[in-house]
Amino acid sequence: MAYQILWVDDNIEELRSHLMYLGEKGYEVQGVTNGTDALAVLNERNFDAILLDEMMPGMGGLETLE
C-alpha cells in the first residue's frame, strides 16, 4: 500500500513536477489549493502525511492546522 500524502498549497499547479516525482516513487499524493478544501478532504479520508503551505489566501496554513 502506498503512503497517502495531502499537499495543501495555493500554487499546487506550479508543484506538478514534485507531485509527479512522488507518484513515481510510489506515494499517492492529493493536492488541494486552500485550507477549506483540505479540511473537507480530511473529513472524508486519512493521510499518512500532510504538506501544508503557511502563506495562503483565505485560510492560511496555521489556521488550517488548528
Secondary structure as UniProt FT lines:
FT   STRAND          4..8
FT   TURN            10..11
FT   HELIX           12..15
FT   HELIX           16..24
FT   TURN            25..26
FT   STRAND          28..32
FT   HELIX           35..44
FT   STRAND          49..52
FT   HELIX           61..65
//
